[in-house]
Amino acid sequence: MSPSVSRAEKPLPVVGLIRGDGVGPEIAQATVRAVEAAGAHLRWEPLLAGAEAAEKRGDPLPVETLARLRQLPAALKGPLTTPVGGGWRSVNVTLRQELELYANVRPARSFAGVPAPVGGVDMVIVRENTEDLYAGIEHYVDLRRSAAEAVMIVTRAGSERVLRYAFAYARRHSRKRVTLLHKANILKKTSGLFLEVGREVAARHPEIEFRDMIIDAACMNMVMRPGQFDVVVTTNLFGDIVSDLAAGLVGGLGLAPGANIGERGALFEAVHGTAPDIAGRGIANPTALMLAASMMLAHLRQGAAARRLDGAVRAVLAEGRTVTPDLGGSATTEEYADAVIRRMAKGRRRGA
Ligand SMILES: NC(=O)c1ccc[n+]([C@@H]2O[C@H](COP(=O)([O-])OP(=O)(O)OC[C@H]3O[C@@H](n4cnc5c(N)ncnc54)[C@H](O)[C@@H]3O)[C@@H](O)[C@H]2O)c1
């Protein structure tokens, strides 16, 4: 396309929308409204997955949804139910593996006005998203179920691609330090391989400070001195746990966005689950999904709309007048979305 073609004439990028289960449809509706008000340049394509798909199609991840996700540049996804102990395998994990979304990026930055155990947090956790114990290779050792065992898989190629992504992310976002979290003192081969590859990749990035830390010490340090963490990179299970810890440091799961990035596609979501205890009441906090949508806009190179949305969410939270019950307020999901939208309109009028 010639550079003289204006933005208005460019075809709209098509973005998948999985509304999700539980509070998913409520927070997805609020987020879609906010994304549109941010001036995003895209067209939504609703896709079926989760409990609704299991009921209607007998499959929580229908083949046509997966096929479409393979074609689209990005998708926004509400939380999906995973039955505990039986039922279907996690759709979230299947999506990450099928689409090879190998890097799970979870930023945690303190919010003005939101009560949190510590301040000054500004870290981004990059979690390897396809290997480790999540490879799903586990079995009982006998028919009596006297023991069960699982296989932890760490490959050189899988480690290298996520570590390269973490360093590239640090460079792109002018971040100074990458900290690799591991347990190589005990898991000498698996966690040890991840650390070995980390050191190799770090050697190719002398401009970025690199250090490694044992996962248990890292958990304590994150609580006591969170300011020392900038970009953090780790294997799947440690990343899962430590990113919830980081979410807790900035005010809770209702505020934590995540991106699943691959070579050909990307899936943006809230870190939290379907919140069945409050589903259908219209009081879920849509912040995490809104911030995930902001990350998606940045990924689609719509930086202005991304910043507008992120800024409005942070401003409404800082004001503290229109917040949902999880943050001590009495606003509904829709009232909160209205406040975010009003804030963006105000910002645009000021900018005009
Ligand atoms: N990415 C995903 O799709 C994802 C992630 C985690 C859990 N899950 C699934 O979600 C289901 C429920 O899991 P869970 O109960 O362990 O975790 P959860 O995150 O759904 O809920 C934990 C607590 O946080 C609260 N909460 C979560 N999101 C909130 C929001 N937006 N606003 C206000 N409060 C919120 C809930 O009310 C609940 O008290 C399970 O089936 C689980 O497998 C899905």
The ligand as a Tripos MOL2 file, in Angstrom:
@<TRIPOS>MOLECULE
LIG
   44    48     1     0     0
SMALL
NO_CHARGES

@<TRIPOS>ATOM
      1 N1         -7.5060  -17.0500   31.6160 N.am      1 LIG1
      2 C1         -8.6130  -17.6640   32.0210 C.2       1 LIG1
      3 O1         -9.5460  -17.8420   31.2460 O.2       1 LIG1
      4 C2         -8.7040  -18.1670   33.4400 C.ar      1 LIG1
      5 C3         -7.7600  -17.7910   34.3960 C.ar      1 LIG1
      6 C4         -7.9310  -18.2470   35.7010 C.ar      1 LIG1
      7 C5         -8.9900  -19.0820   36.0330 C.ar      1 LIG1
      8 N2         -9.8700  -19.4480   35.0590 N.ar      1 LIG1
      9 C6        -11.0690  -20.2760   35.3890 C.3       1 LIG1
     10 O2        -12.0220  -19.4520   36.0560 O.3       1 LIG1
     11 C7        -12.7960  -20.2550   36.9430 C.3       1 LIG1
     12 C8        -12.8420  -19.6260   38.3290 C.3       1 LIG1
     13 O3        -11.5340  -19.5960   38.8780 O.3       1 LIG1
     14 P1        -11.1630  -19.0100   40.2990 P.3       1 LIG1
     15 O4        -12.4130  -18.8380   41.1100 O.co2     1 LIG1
     16 O5        -10.0430  -19.8080   40.8280 O.co2     1 LIG1
     17 O6        -10.5170  -17.5860   40.0100 O.3       1 LIG1
     18 P2        -11.2080  -16.2050   39.6200 P.3       1 LIG1
     19 O7        -10.1310  -15.2890   39.1400 O.co2     1 LIG1
     20 O8        -12.3470  -16.4160   38.7030 O.co2     1 LIG1
     21 O9        -11.7950  -15.6130   41.0030 O.3       1 LIG1
     22 C9        -11.0020  -15.4140   42.1650 C.3       1 LIG1
     23 C10       -11.6410  -14.2980   43.0180 C.3       1 LIG1
     24 O10       -11.3770  -13.0400   42.3660 O.3       1 LIG1
     25 C11       -12.6000  -12.3540   42.0930 C.3       1 LIG1
     26 N3        -12.5080  -11.7520   40.7510 N.ar      1 LIG1
     27 C12       -11.9320  -12.2800   39.6480 C.ar      1 LIG1
     28 N4        -12.0710  -11.4650   38.6190 N.ar      1 LIG1
     29 C13       -12.7490  -10.3880   39.0650 C.ar      1 LIG1
     30 C14       -13.1960   -9.2000   38.4370 C.ar      1 LIG1
     31 N5        -12.9820   -8.9350   37.1390 N.pl3     1 LIG1
     32 N6        -13.8720   -8.2890   39.2000 N.ar      1 LIG1
     33 C15       -14.0860   -8.5230   40.4920 C.ar      1 LIG1
     34 N7        -13.6750   -9.6360   41.1470 N.ar      1 LIG1
     35 C16       -13.0160  -10.5580   40.4240 C.ar      1 LIG1
     36 C17       -13.6770  -13.4490   42.1010 C.3       1 LIG1
     37 O11       -14.9450  -12.8840   42.4070 O.3       1 LIG1
     38 C18       -13.1530  -14.4140   43.1370 C.3       1 LIG1
     39 O12       -13.5440  -13.9910   44.4280 O.3       1 LIG1
     40 C19       -12.1770  -21.6590   36.9000 C.3       1 LIG1
     41 O13       -12.9290  -22.4550   36.0200 O.3       1 LIG1
     42 C20       -10.7870  -21.4130   36.3460 C.3       1 LIG1
     43 O14       -10.2760  -22.5340   35.6700 O.3       1 LIG1
     44 C21        -9.7650  -19.0100   33.7810 C.ar      1 LIG1
@<TRIPOS>BOND
     1     1     2 1
     2     2     3 2
     3     2     4 1
     4     4     5 ar
     5     4    44 ar
     6     5     6 ar
     7     6     7 ar
     8     7     8 ar
     9     8     9 1
    10     8    44 ar
    11     9    10 1
    12     9    42 1
    13    10    11 1
    14    11    12 1
    15    11    40 1
    16    12    13 1
    17    13    14 1
    18    14    15 2
    19    14    16 1
    20    14    17 1
    21    17    18 1
    22    18    19 2
    23    18    20 1
    24    18    21 1
    25    21    22 1
    26    22    23 1
    27    23    24 1
    28    23    38 1
    29    24    25 1
    30    25    26 1
    31    25    36 1
    32    26    27 ar
    33    26    35 ar
    34    27    28 ar
    35    28    29 ar
    36    29    30 ar
    37    29    35 ar
    38    30    31 1
    39    30    32 ar
    40    32    33 ar
    41    33    34 ar
    42    34    35 ar
    43    36    37 1
    44    36    38 1
    45    38    39 1
    46    40    41 1
    47    40    42 1
    48    42    43 1
@<TRIPOS>SUBSTRUCTURE
     1 LIG1         1 GROUP 0 **** ****
